[in-house]
Amino acid sequence: MDAQLKRGVLEICVLSVLTRGESYGYQMIKDLPSGIEVSESTLYPVLKRLEKNECVTVYTVEHNSRLRKYYRITGKGQKKIRAFLEEWKEMMEIYHFIENQVTGGTGG
């Protein structure tokens, strides 16, 4: 999969996890779908980007004598998910067009 596309999908997956409620990095890795294998070194730059783009807010809580960052989705993050879903509908139409051209199908 194209790296840019994969990066965008990962951002949406992270935001989607946060629609269930605030969370922290390690828990998010566990909550992501099994098809998306992500390490902490991949996740934290994504979270930093989402924070910079005001899609998530961050706060810190002490847990077992260590500080843990919790992330919460914002309205802007929710809009980003909705926009992705609309764009993906268009992508699926293009996918079906290409699939039909290649396989000779007539469906749509």
C-alpha positions in Angstrom: 0.0 0.0 0.0 1.2 3.5 -0.8 3.0 5.0 2.2 1.0 8.2 2.2 -2.3 6.4 2.0 -1.3 4.0 4.8 -0.3 7.0 6.9 -3.7 8.6 6.4 -5.5 5.4 7.2 -3.5 4.9 10.3 -4.4 8.4 11.5 -8.1 7.7 10.9 -7.8 4.3 12.8 -6.2 6.1 15.7 -8.9 8.7 15.8 -11.5 6.0 15.5 -10.1 4.2 18.5 -10.5 7.5 20.4 -14.2 7.8 19.5 -14.7 5.1 22.1 -13.1 7.2 24.8 -9.8 8.7 25.8 -6.8 6.4 25.8 -3.0 6.2 26.0 -0.5 4.9 23.5 0.0 1.3 24.5 -3.7 0.7 24.9 -4.3 2.2 21.5 -1.8 -0.2 19.9 -3.8 -3.0 21.4 -7.1 -1.5 20.2 -6.1 -1.0 16.6 -7.3 -3.7 14.1 -5.0 -6.7 13.7 -4.4 -5.8 10.1 -2.6 -2.6 11.2 0.6 -3.6 12.9 2.0 -0.5 14.6 4.8 0.0 17.1 5.1 2.8 19.6 7.8 4.4 17.4 5.2 4.6 14.6 2.2 5.6 16.8 3.7 8.5 18.7 4.6 10.6 15.7 1.1 10.0 14.4 -0.3 11.2 17.7 2.0 14.2 17.7 0.8 15.1 14.2 -2.8 14.7 15.3 -2.2 16.9 18.3 -0.5 19.6 16.1 -3.5 19.5 13.7 -5.8 19.9 16.7 -7.5 16.6 16.1 -6.6 15.3 19.6 -5.9 16.9 23.0 -3.4 15.5 25.4 -3.2 15.5 29.2 -0.9 13.7 31.6 -1.8 11.6 34.6 0.5 9.9 37.1 0.1 6.1 36.9 2.3 3.7 39.0 4.7 6.6 39.8 5.1 7.4 36.1 3.5 10.0 33.9 1.1 8.6 31.2 -0.2 10.7 28.4 -3.9 10.4 27.6 -5.3 11.4 24.2 -8.9 12.6 23.5 -10.4 13.2 20.1 -11.7 16.7 19.3 -14.5 18.0 17.1 -11.9 18.6 14.4 -10.8 14.9 14.7 -14.3 13.7 14.4 -14.8 15.9 11.3 -11.6 14.3 9.9 -13.1 10.8 10.3 -16.4 11.9 8.5 -14.4 13.5 5.7 -12.3 10.3 5.3 -15.5 8.2 5.1 -17.0 10.4 2.4 -13.7 10.3 0.4 -13.5 6.5 0.8 -16.9 6.1 -0.8 -15.5 7.9 -3.8 -12.4 5.6 -3.7 -14.6 2.5 -3.6 -16.5 3.7 -6.7 -13.2 4.1 -8.5 -12.1 0.7 -7.2 -15.2 -1.0 -8.5 -14.8 0.7 -11.9 -11.2 -0.5 -12.2 -12.2 -4.0 -11.0 -15.0 -4.2 -13.6 -12.6 -3.1 -16.3 -10.0 -5.6 -15.5 -12.4 -8.5 -14.9 -14.8 -7.6 -17.6 -17.7 -7.5 -15.1 -20.8 -5.4 -15.6 -21.6 -4.7 -11.9 -21.2 -1.4 -10.3 
